[in-house]
Amino acid sequence: MSFDEYFQIISDGDHYWGTSTWEEYHKIIEEQRILYNQAIEEKINEDRARTQTYYDSLTTKFVDAPGLLAEFKKTVFYDCCGCYVFLIFDEPVTGDDYSSYRSVYVGQSENVGKRVKNHLTGHGNGDVYADFKYGKYVYVKIILCDYTELDDTERNLIYAYDAQNRGYNKTQGGSKGF
């Protein structure tokens, strides 16, 4: 709802709210505009906090891609910078041993949630999408970082997971120039 719509609800729109001057009326309108903007900002901050909490849980472990995609479909996620790792397996992972992956893909984004979702819905790396679509076991880990750390973090993850040799990364990463 815009402020103008909000204003129409809280006033009759034709009077100066019992004020004697336009200046007094304008002051009231500005106070209402500030309150309205504060309420909107509080809602956005609540959504961002929920997003951050969810992302924080993803940074400690890998999660299965179908579960993550379901979460993305029901929740609004705000922009968070970060890198992500897709691990692809022929069999489901039991326990916490993710070392026997068949393939891997590492990437970065200024909106990591949206980018991961794009990969899983056919709007990203075609190999990752094909593995996901045709029943391979795909797990995702998100690593949040500052915008200025995206390139270094991506390079380090590609190296750590040997993603150029064991996966779908064609470069050593970090080419965005951040």
N, C-alpha and C positions, 0 to 999 in steps of 0.2 A: 504494500500500500504506500503510495506517495504521501509526502507531507500535505499536499493540497487536498488529497482525499481524506486524510486524517483530520485536517482542519475543518472540512465540511461536516464531519461527524461531530466534532466537539463545539461547533458554533453554529449559529444560524446563518452566518455568512453575510448578513445585511447590516448588522449593527456593530458599534464599536465596543461591545461587551460592557456597556455602562460607563465607558470612559468618556471624558469630555473633549479629548483632543486626539488627533491622529497619532501624535507621538506616543501617548500612553497606550493606545491601541497597538501600535507597532512594537512597543516594548513587550507587551503581552504575547504577541505573535512570535517574536524572537525567543522568548522564554519557552513557549510551547514547542517551537522548532528544536531547541536544544534538548528538551526532555524527550521528544520523539527520536532524535538522533542517538541519544544515550541509550534508549531502549533497544534500538536496532543494533547498536554496537555491542551491548550486553549479549544479545542473542547470537551474534556472530562470534563473540569470544567464547561462549559456551560450546558452540559447534566446533570451533578450533581446538578447544581443550579436549573435547571428545575425540577428535581426529588425532591429536597428539598422543593421547593415551593409547589409542588403538595402534598407532605406528610404533610407539615405544614397545608394545608387546611383540610386534613383528621383528624388532631389531635383536631380540634375544634368541630367536629360533627360526627355523624354516617352518612354513605352514603349507598345507596342500593347496594347490591352485584352485580346485573347485570351491573349497570353503572360502578362500579369499575373494574369488569372483562373486560369490553369493553375498559376502559382506559389502563389497563395492556396489552391488546393485541396490541394496537397501539403505545405504548410508551416504550422505553428502560428505565428501572429503575435500578439505581446503588444500591449497597449494602448500606442499612441503618439498623442499629440495632434498635430493638424495640419490643414492645408487641402489640397484637391485640385482639380485642373483637368482637366476632360474636354474635349478638342477633337475635333470631329466633322468628317470630310472625306468628299467624294464619291469621291475617288481616294486611293490610298495615298501617303504622304509619301515623297519621295526626298530624301536628304541631311538637313540639319537645319533646313530652312525650314518652320516651322509657322504661318506668318503667314496663309495663305490658307484658314483653317478656315471651314466652312459654319456651324457653330454651336458654342457653348461652354456649359459649366455649371461653376460654382465652388461648392464647399461646404466645410464644416468638421466636425470630429468629435473627440471625446475618444479614439476608437478608429478612426483613419483607415483602417486596413487593412480592418476589418470593414465600415465604411461604404462604401468604394469597391466592395468585393465585393457588398454589397447592391444598389447601383445597377446592377451588371452582371448580377445574377440576378433582377431584377424586383421588388426590395423597396426601391426608392428613387425617384428621379425617373423618371417614366414615359417622358418624351421621350428621355432618355439610353438607357434600356433598349430602347425601340423602335428607335432608331438602331443600337444594337449588335446586337439580335436580327435585324434585317432587312438586315444586311450593309453598313452604313456603316462607314467606317474610323474607329475610335475610339482615341484616344491619351490616356494619363493621366500626369499629373505630380503627385507628392505633395510637399508642403512641410511639413516638421515644424516645429513651434513650441511654445512653452510654452503651457500652458492659458490663462494671462492674456493671451496675444497672439492668440488665435484670432479674435476679432471684428475687430481691426484688420487682421490678415493677410487675412482673407476679404474685407473691404471693399476693400483695396488690390488684390487679385487681380481682383475683379469690375470695378473701375475700369480696371485695366491691360488686361484682355481685352475690355472693353466688353460684359460679359456680360448686362447688362440689355437692351441694344439688339441685340446680335448673337447672343444665346443664350437659354437657358432660365431664367435667374435673373429672378425677378419683383420682387425688392427689391434695395436696395443692399448688403444683407448686414450681418453684425455684430449681429444682433438677439438673440443668445443671452444677452447681458448678462455676458459674461466680462470 
